[in-house]
Amino acid sequence: MVTADRFRKYLRLPPDDTEDLEGYLLAAKAKARSAGIPDFQDNAMYDQFLLQFAGLLYEARSMDTEAADPAKVQMLLNSYVLPLRYSEDDA
């Protein structure tokens, strides 16, 4: 399961960074739901999708970065959506 702490480590933020990261994770989960991906409780691929998509949202927060490129967003979605639609929890 992806938590704000795990996301903070994924982003390699310094320990004293206090930015609230929960919104990025919630947005990634909402995008997954709207793409037809179930809310998995124990699926490594789903967790990786959430980390990568939330990371992309975090990097694109100023909208003047390469991460904000719609083609990159679509490529990331395309690489995960179909496999996750037909996936199951790992355990």
C-alpha positions in Angstrom: 0.0 0.0 0.0 1.3 3.4 -0.9 1.5 5.9 1.9 2.6 9.5 2.0 5.8 8.4 3.8 6.5 5.8 1.1 5.8 8.5 -1.6 8.2 10.9 0.2 10.9 8.2 0.1 10.1 7.5 -3.6 10.6 11.2 -4.4 13.8 11.2 -2.3 12.7 14.3 -0.4 14.9 15.5 2.5 13.6 14.3 5.9 12.9 17.8 7.0 10.5 18.5 4.0 7.0 18.9 5.4 5.1 19.4 2.1 1.7 17.6 2.2 1.9 14.9 -0.4 -1.5 13.3 0.2 -3.2 15.3 -2.6 -0.9 13.8 -5.2 -1.7 10.3 -4.1 -5.4 11.0 -4.0 -5.3 12.4 -7.5 -3.4 9.4 -8.8 -6.0 7.0 -7.2 -8.8 9.1 -8.7 -7.2 8.9 -12.1 -6.8 5.1 -11.7 -10.5 4.7 -10.8 -11.6 6.8 -13.8 -9.4 4.6 -16.1 -11.2 1.5 -14.8 -8.4 0.3 -12.5 -9.7 -1.3 -9.3 -8.5 0.0 -5.9 -6.1 -2.8 -5.1 -5.0 -3.4 -1.5 -2.0 -5.6 -2.3 -0.7 -5.3 -5.9 2.8 -4.2 -6.6 2.1 -3.0 -10.1 -0.8 -0.8 -8.8 1.5 0.6 -6.1 4.2 1.4 -8.7 1.6 3.1 -10.9 0.4 5.3 -8.0 4.0 6.2 -7.2 4.9 7.0 -10.8 1.7 8.9 -11.6 1.7 10.8 -8.3 5.4 11.6 -8.9 4.5 12.9 -12.4 1.8 15.1 -10.8 4.3 16.3 -8.2 7.0 17.1 -10.8 4.4 18.9 -13.1 3.0 21.0 -10.3 4.4 24.2 -11.8 3.3 23.2 -15.3 6.5 24.5 -16.8 8.4 21.2 -16.7 8.9 18.4 -19.1 6.8 16.2 -16.8 3.7 18.2 -17.7 3.9 17.0 -21.3 0.5 15.4 -22.2 2.2 12.7 -24.3 4.3 11.5 -21.3 1.2 11.4 -19.1 -0.7 9.4 -21.7 2.3 7.0 -22.2 2.5 6.3 -18.5 -1.3 5.7 -18.4 -1.2 3.4 -21.4 1.6 1.3 -20.0 -0.4 0.5 -16.8 -4.2 0.7 -17.5 -4.8 -2.5 -19.4 -2.6 -4.8 -17.4 -4.1 -3.4 -14.1 -7.7 -3.7 -15.4 -7.3 -7.4 -15.6 -5.0 -7.9 -12.6 -5.8 -9.1 -9.1 -4.3 -8.5 -5.6 -1.0 -10.3 -5.2 -1.8 -12.1 -2.0 
